[in-house]
Amino acid sequence: MLAGVLEPTAPEVPASGEFLPEDVWRGTRGYIEVVCEQLNGCYFATYYDAASVMVRRLVETLLIEAYEKLGREAEIKRDGTLFMLGDIVERAVSTSGLSTLSRDSKKALKSVKELGDSSAHNRRFIARKHDLDDLRSPLRRLVDDLIALADLRRARPK
């Protein structure tokens, strides 16, 4: 009887209400899947600032995963502490950065940071549906690129 109060369950987000399609992120890592579920839930519930911040969090996580997989995490750290996202994005889009990312993905990185920062830090900014919708397709490609680069997809059973 108290299960719903003590441990609330997230409402089911129909595929038609997804912001980032499940086939892009399902089968990666549990914590990435949870972030994507929360992102889709925020978008579905029309909490667009929350969704924008979750997009930013997802991309930051995937960038770090990619640098770690490539054995290049020292490039995004100083004295053992990770750089802020802006510095990581600047590294990733530079000529010596993540060179296998497409031009569109590099452009999307900057847009993700800008929208996420506005939603998190600009007290007068309120994200709207179209802000996220404009980012939807480039974000899907970016997330796909970063998941592949970080080799995060688990092998599917045959």
C-alpha positions as CSV (number, residue, x, y, z in Angstrom):
1,M,0.0,0.0,0.0
2,L,2.9,2.4,0.7
3,A,5.1,1.1,-2.1
4,G,4.0,3.9,-4.4
5,V,4.7,6.5,-1.8
6,L,8.0,5.2,-0.5
7,E,9.3,4.0,-3.9
8,P,7.4,5.9,-6.6
9,T,7.5,4.3,-10.0
10,A,8.0,6.4,-13.1
11,P,5.1,6.5,-15.5
12,E,5.5,4.6,-18.8
13,V,6.7,6.9,-21.6
14,P,5.2,5.7,-24.9
15,A,7.6,5.4,-27.8
16,S,5.7,8.2,-29.5
17,G,6.5,10.4,-26.5
18,E,10.3,9.7,-26.5
19,F,12.7,12.5,-27.0
20,L,15.7,10.2,-27.6
21,P,14.7,6.8,-29.1
22,E,15.3,3.9,-26.9
23,D,17.1,1.9,-29.6
24,V,19.9,4.5,-29.4
25,W,20.7,4.0,-25.7
26,R,19.2,0.7,-24.6
27,G,21.9,-1.9,-24.0
28,T,24.6,0.5,-22.9
29,R,25.3,1.0,-19.2
30,G,22.6,1.1,-16.5
31,Y,23.4,4.7,-15.4
32,I,23.2,5.9,-19.0
33,E,19.9,4.2,-19.5
34,V,18.5,5.7,-16.3
35,V,19.5,9.2,-17.4
36,C,17.9,8.6,-20.8
37,E,14.7,7.3,-19.2
38,Q,14.6,10.4,-17.0
39,L,15.3,12.6,-20.1
40,N,12.4,11.1,-22.0
41,G,10.2,11.3,-18.9
42,C,10.9,15.0,-18.5
43,Y,10.2,15.7,-22.2
44,F,7.0,13.6,-22.1
45,A,5.8,15.5,-19.0
46,T,6.7,18.8,-20.7
47,Y,9.4,19.6,-18.1
48,Y,11.6,21.1,-20.8
49,D,14.2,22.8,-18.6
50,A,14.7,19.5,-16.7
51,A,15.0,17.7,-20.1
52,S,17.5,20.2,-21.3
53,V,19.7,19.6,-18.2
54,M,19.4,15.9,-18.6
55,V,20.5,16.2,-22.2
56,R,23.6,18.1,-21.0
57,R,24.3,15.5,-18.3
58,L,24.0,12.7,-20.8
59,V,26.4,14.2,-23.3
60,E,28.9,15.2,-20.6
61,T,28.8,11.6,-19.3
62,L,29.3,10.2,-22.8
63,L,32.2,12.5,-23.6
64,I,34.0,11.4,-20.4
65,E,33.3,7.8,-21.3
66,A,34.7,8.3,-24.8
67,Y,37.9,9.9,-23.5
68,E,38.4,7.2,-21.0
69,K,37.8,4.4,-23.6
70,L,40.4,6.0,-25.8
71,G,42.9,6.2,-22.8
72,R,43.0,10.0,-23.2
73,E,41.2,11.1,-20.0
74,A,44.3,13.1,-18.9
75,E,43.4,15.5,-21.7
76,I,40.2,16.5,-19.9
77,K,41.6,16.6,-16.4
78,R,43.8,18.9,-14.4
79,D,45.4,17.7,-11.1
80,G,43.0,14.6,-11.3
81,T,39.9,16.8,-11.6
82,L,37.7,16.7,-14.6
83,F,37.4,20.0,-16.6
84,M,34.1,21.8,-16.8
85,L,31.9,20.8,-19.7
86,G,32.7,23.9,-21.7
87,D,36.4,23.0,-21.7
88,I,35.7,19.3,-22.5
89,V,33.6,20.4,-25.5
90,E,36.3,22.7,-26.7
91,R,38.8,19.9,-26.5
92,A,36.5,17.5,-28.3
93,V,35.8,19.8,-31.2
94,S,39.4,20.9,-31.6
95,T,41.6,19.4,-34.4
96,S,43.4,17.3,-31.8
97,G,40.1,16.3,-30.0
98,L,37.7,13.6,-30.9
99,S,38.5,13.6,-34.6
100,T,36.1,10.7,-35.5
101,L,33.1,12.8,-34.4
102,S,31.2,14.1,-37.4
103,R,31.0,17.8,-38.1
104,D,27.3,17.7,-37.2
105,S,28.1,16.0,-33.9
106,K,30.7,18.6,-33.0
107,K,28.2,21.4,-33.8
108,A,25.5,19.6,-31.7
109,L,28.0,19.5,-28.7
110,K,28.0,23.3,-28.6
111,S,24.2,23.5,-28.9
112,V,23.7,20.9,-26.1
113,K,26.0,22.9,-23.8
114,E,24.3,26.2,-24.6
115,L,20.7,24.9,-24.0
116,G,21.7,23.0,-20.9
117,D,23.5,25.9,-19.4
118,S,20.6,28.3,-20.2
119,S,18.1,25.9,-18.5
120,A,20.3,25.4,-15.5
121,H,21.8,28.8,-14.9
122,N,19.8,31.6,-16.6
123,R,17.0,32.5,-14.2
124,R,15.0,34.2,-16.9
125,F,15.3,31.5,-19.5
126,I,12.5,28.9,-19.8
127,A,13.1,26.1,-22.3
128,R,10.3,25.5,-24.7
129,K,9.4,22.4,-26.6
130,H,10.8,23.8,-29.9
131,D,14.2,24.4,-28.2
132,L,14.5,20.6,-27.6
133,D,12.9,19.6,-30.9
134,D,15.4,21.7,-32.8
135,L,18.1,19.6,-31.1
136,R,16.5,16.2,-31.4
137,S,18.0,14.9,-34.6
138,P,21.5,16.3,-34.1
139,L,21.5,14.9,-30.5
140,R,20.5,11.5,-31.7
141,R,23.4,11.4,-34.1
142,L,25.8,12.8,-31.4
143,V,24.7,10.3,-28.8
144,D,25.0,7.4,-31.3
145,D,28.6,8.7,-32.2
146,L,29.7,9.0,-28.6
147,I,28.2,5.6,-27.6
148,A,30.1,4.0,-30.5
149,L,33.3,5.9,-29.8
150,A,33.1,4.8,-26.1
151,D,32.2,1.3,-27.1
152,L,29.3,1.2,-24.7
153,R,26.9,-1.1,-26.5
154,R,26.6,-4.5,-24.9
155,A,26.7,-7.5,-27.2
156,R,23.2,-8.7,-27.7
157,P,22.5,-12.3,-27.1
158,K,22.0,-14.4,-30.2
